Amino acid sequence: MSRLAYFARETLISLRRNLLMTIAGIITVAISLFLFGGILLVSATVDHGTQQWKHGIELEIFMNVGSTAKQVQVIDKELAADPQVKTYKHLTQADAYAIFKKDFADQPALVESTKPSDLPESFRVEPQKAELTEVLALRYKDQQNVATVITAAQQIKRLLTATRWIRLAFISMASVLLASSLFLIVNTIRLATFARRREIEVMKLVGASNWFVRVPFMAEGLVQGAIGAGFAFGLVWALKIIIANLLSNQHTLLSTFRVTSSDALGIGTLVLIIGAGIGVIGSIVGLRRFLDA
């Protein structure tokens, strides 16, 4: 029997022998990593939606689609002459299309079916003072050829503050659960090692190295962590679909929020790496009592 087949067989035996502990470890890893991955996904969604508001921008003026250069220039001149405007930036249809392609890079069919001429030009405006935001919004939203004005107001600031606290709370809970899952994996490995202590002693007497003994137990921990992380990955992807569906029909300030497949894939990959790492670390710690370093 090859070494690989031996390691696989011994790993399966250990997993079956401590089935309840194994299931408990997998569930704990899955829940903790879902909390961790879920809050990262929500944070990414908020970051996308508030990116433009993090640089002093308090409102964005959207022109009607198809507005002529002369009509856009009217608003441009008004903003340039407005003493209540600190700075502003004119986004052309080409600029809007570049942002659109970046935002919806994971939906190539939508990008291909959309042309720059389908998107409105806009102005991102920073007032002299934040409290002038609503004054400017009221002034410009009724201007001819202006489609809508979106303001950050206090909602964005409150949302960012709330997100920071929620992120801290969820990561704290995830850390506690990850420590619990590590503890479960350590105990599972210790139980498996204790049950086979005589067999391990015989293997050591006939010349088996510590690493030869360790590998099946490390594989057991890796399997537990990876399966739990796999479930967490699936839950994070399901959360991405739910968030995307909830945001797809928004026409308010939330319309600037989005979540992409690349966000979910990157976070899911991180979750898998952490899960596998927790499993391997747990098995190494669990074996220290029975094997020489």
FILUMSE-133988 format. One record per residue (C-alpha): residue number from 1; x, y, z. Coordinates in steps of 0.25 Angstrom, whole numbers. Each point is the difference from the previous one (the first is absolute). Layout:
! residues N
  resi      X      Y      Z
   NUM      X      Y      Z
...
***
This chain:
! residues 293
  resi      X      Y      Z
     1      0      0      0
     2      6     14     -4
     3      2     10     10
     4    -11      9     -6
     5    -10    -11      1
     6      4     -3     15
     7     -1     15      4
     8    -14      1     -7
     9     -5    -13      7
    10      5      4     14
    11     -6     14     -2
    12    -14     -6     -3
    13      1    -10     12
    14      3     12      9
    15    -11      8     -5
    16    -10    -11      1
    17      5     -4     14
    18     -3     14      6
    19    -12      3     -9
    20     -8      9     10
    21     13      9      3
    22      3      1    -14
    23    -14      5     -4
    24      0     10     12
    25     14      5     -5
    26     -5      1    -14
    27    -13      8      4
    28      8      9      9
    29     10      3    -11
    30    -11      3    -10
    31     -8      9      9
    32     12      8      4
    33      6      1    -14
    34    -14      4     -5
    35     -1     11     10
    36     14      5     -4
    37     -2     -1    -15
    38    -14      6      1
    39      4     12      7
    40     12      2    -10
    41    -10     -1    -11
    42    -10     10      6
    43     12      9      3
    44      5     -1    -15
    45    -15      4     -4
    46      1     12      9
    47     14      4     -5
    48     -5     -1    -15
    49    -12      9      3
    50      7     10      8
    51     13      1     -7
    52     -3     13     -7
    53     -5      6     13
    54     13     -3      8
    55      8     12     -7
    56     -9     12      4
    57    -10     -2    -10
    58    -14      3      5
    59     -9     -1    -12
    60     -1     -4    -14
    61     -8      7    -11
    62     -5     -9    -11
    63     -3      6    -14
    64    -11     -6     -8
    65      5    -11    -10
    66      2      7    -14
    67      2     14      6
    68      8      8    -10
    69     14      6      3
    70     -7     14      0
    71    -10     -5     11
    72     11     -6      8
    73      9     12     -1
    74    -11      8      6
    75      1     -8     13
    76     15      0     -1
    77      0     15      0
    78     -9      2     11
    79      8    -10      9
    80     13      8     -3
    81     -7     13      4
    82     -7     -5     12
    83      7      5     13
    84     -6    -11      8
    85      7    -11     -9
    86     15     -3      5
    87      3    -10    -11
    88     -7     -8    -11
    89      4    -10    -10
    90     -7     -2    -14
    91     -2    -15     -4
    92     -3     -1    -15
    93     -7    -12     -6
    94     13     -6     -2
    95      4      1     14
    96    -13     -6      5
    97      1    -11    -10
    98     14     -3      6
    99     -5      0     14
   100    -12     -9     -5
   101      9    -10     -6
   102      8     -1     13
   103    -12     -1      9
   104     -6    -11     -9
   105     12     -7     -5
   106     -6    -14      5
   107    -12      3     -9
   108      6      0    -14
   109    -14     -1     -7
   110     -5     12      7
   111     13      8     -4
   112     -1     -5    -14
   113    -14      5     -2
   114      3     13      6
   115      6     12     -8
   116      6     13      6
   117    -12      8     -6
   118     -9     -8      9
   119      6      6     12
   120     -2     14      6
   121     11     10      2
   122      1      5     14
   123      7     10     10
   124      6     -5     13
   125      0     12      9
   126      6      4     13
   127     -6     12      7
   128      7     10      8
   129     -6     -6     13
   130     -7    -13      2
   131    -13      7      5
   132     -1      7    -14
   133     -3    -14     -6
   134    -15      0      0
   135      0     15     -4
   136      8     -3    -13
   137     -9    -13     -2
   138    -13      8      0
   139      6     11     -9
   140      5    -10    -11
   141    -10    -11      0
   142    -11     10     -6
   143     10      5    -11
   144     -4     -3    -14
   145      6    -13     -6
   146      4     -5     14
   147     -5    -14      2
   148      3     -2     15
   149      9      4     11
   150      5    -10     10
   151      6      5     14
   152      8     -7     10
   153     -6      9     11
   154      1     -7     14
   155     -4    -14     -5
   156     13     -4     -6
   157      8      5     13
   158    -10     -8      9
   159      1    -12     -9
   160     15      0      0
   161      0      2     15
   162    -10    -11      2
   163      8     -9    -10
   164     13      1      8
   165     -7     -4     13
   166     -7    -11     -7
   167     13     -5     -6
   168      7      0     13
   169    -12     -7      7
   170     -1    -11    -11
   171     15     -2     -1
   172      1     -1     16
   173    -11    -11     -1
   174      7     -7    -11
   175     13      0      7
   176     -6     -6     13
   177     -7    -11     -9
   178     13     -2     -8
   179      7     -2     14
   180    -11    -10      4
   181      2     -8    -13
   182     15      0      2
   183     -3     -6     14
   184     -9    -11     -6
   185      9     -4    -11
   186     12     -1     10
   187     -9     -9      9
   188     -4     -8    -11
   189     14     -2     -4
   190      4     -3     14
   191    -11    -11      1
   192      4     -6    -13
   193     15      0      5
   194     -4     -6     13
   195     -8    -11     -6
   196     11     -4     -8
   197     12      3     10
   198      4    -15      0
   199      0     -1    -15
   200      8     13     -1
   201     10     -6     10
   202      2    -12     -8
   203      2      8    -13
   204     11      9      7
   205      7    -13      5
   206      1     -5    -14
   207      6     13     -5
   208    -12      8     -5
   209      4     15      1
   210     -9     10      7
   211     -4      6    -13
   212     -5    -13     -5
   213     -9     -1     12
   214     -4     14      0
   215     -5      1    -15
   216    -13     -8      2
   217     -4      8     12
   218      4     13     -7
   219     -9     -4    -12
   220    -11     -3      9
   221      1     14      6
   222      1      6    -14
   223    -12     -8     -5
   224     -9      6     12
   225      5     14     -3
   226     -2     -1    -15
   227    -14     -6      1
   228     -4     11     10
   229      6     11     -9
   230     -7     -6    -12
   231    -13      1      6
   232      3     15      5
   233      4      3    -15
   234    -13     -5     -5
   235     -7      8     11
   236      8     13     -4
   237     -4     -2    -15
   238    -14     -2      4
   239      1     13      8
   240      6      7    -12
   241    -12     -4     -9
   242    -10      5     11
   243      7     13      1
   244      1      2    -15
   245    -15     -3     -2
   246     -4     10     11
   247      9     11     -6
   248     -4     -3    -14
   249    -13      8      0
   250      4     12      9
   251     -1     14     -6
   252      4      7     13
   253     13      3      6
   254      2    -15      1
   255      0     -1    -15
   256     15      3      1
   257      3    -12      8
   258      4    -13     -6
   259      6    -13      2
   260      8     -8    -10
   261      3    -15     -3
   262     15      4      1
   263     -3      5     15
   264     -7    -13      3
   265     11     -8     -7
   266     11      7      7
   267     -6     -1     14
   268     -4    -15     -2
   269     14     -3     -4
   270      5      7     13
   271    -10     -8      8
   272      5    -13     -6
   273     14      3      3
   274     -3      4     15
   275     -8    -13      1
   276     11     -9     -5
   277     10      8      9
   278     -9     -2     12
   279     -1    -15     -2
   280     15     -2     -2
   281      4      9     12
   282    -10     -8      8
   283      6    -13     -4
   284     14      4      3
   285     -4      5     14
   286     -8    -12      3
   287     12     -9     -3
   288     11      7      8
   289     -4     -7     12
   290      3    -14     -6
   291     11      3    -10
   292     14      6      2
   293      1     13     -6
***
